[in-house]
Amino acid sequence: MAEISVSALAMVDAAPDVVQESIADYRGFRPTILTPHFSGYEVLEGGKGAGSRVRWTLNPGKWTRRRAREWEISAEEVDGTLVERDAHSSAVMTWTVISAPDGRSAVKLTLTWPSPGGLGGMRARSRANKLQHLYGETLLELRKRFDPGNADVPAPEDTAPAVAAPAVTAPEETPPEETAPEETAPEGAGSTEPAPGDAPRS
């Protein structure tokens, strides 16, 4: 099955170990970098790094609750990378922090999930565009936490020099406009698993 990947990159003015520890602090630090797209944030278990379980609601379209979807992630550490797996889907988020010049850190946030076939696949690729910008904003908030003097840094879409424009890897078809029909893909058209930006089907 094809896979959709959304990623964002930011340069942070702090050492990698400090940034990594902060990102994995689900109780104290993580809530401070969430944008208004996130709500209902709650730590269910742990709170520091691997073994933690956290729940939140993600709504890529702030103007409507129709696309809101609940996440419940379990955290693990793989070769120094923080990996978060969603209990309600096959979506996986990874936080990679590496050393950069001048004592800084490069932080990459990647979200991947299987791309369903048919109409579901087209809708998933359309949602990826919203998630692309959303996670760019999240990393911008992370950057601000370590550099308060940059409170007025422009959003990623304005090509801020220290925040790379997020990239989306998706199949060749052109994503439909947001006015794409909302009908459920017919049986046999592919996987019915919702994209990370979709509300779960009942």
C-alpha positions, 0 to 999 in steps of 0.5 A: 500500500502507498504511504503518505508522508508529511514532514517539517523542519526547524532550527532550534537555538538549543543543544540536541539533548535539551531539545529532545528532553523537552519534546518528550516532556508530555506534561510540562513542555509539549502542551506549550507548543500546541496550536489552536488546532489541538484540544482536549490534551491529556496525559493518560500514562507516564509523561516523560518519554518512552512508555507515555500515553497521551490523548488529544483531539486534532482539528485541521480545519479550525472553522469546523468541528466536522473534521476533528479526530481523537488521537491516542499515542503511545511513545517509544524511543528508537535509536534516539528518535521519539516515535509516537504511534496512534492507537486509532489508526496506522499513523506514526509520528517521529521526532528526530533531533540532530546537532547543528552548527553553533550549538543549535539543533535541527528538528524534523517532525514526520507524520506517515500513514497508509494511503487508501485507494480510490476516493479515500486516497484523494481525500487523504492527499487533500488533508495532507496539505492542511497537516503540512501547514499545521505541523510547520506551525507546531515546529515554529512554536517549538522554535519560539520556546527556545528563542523568545526574541523571535515571537514575531517570526512569520509563519512557515508559509511566509518562508521564514529563513530558519524554518524550512517549508514542510514537504509532502510525499504523496502519489502522483495524482493532483490533490483535489480542492477542498470542495471534493465530495465527502461521500465514502469510497465504494466497497473495494476501492481500497482501505477504509482507514481514515486519514489523520485529518479525518474524523473516524467513521462510525 
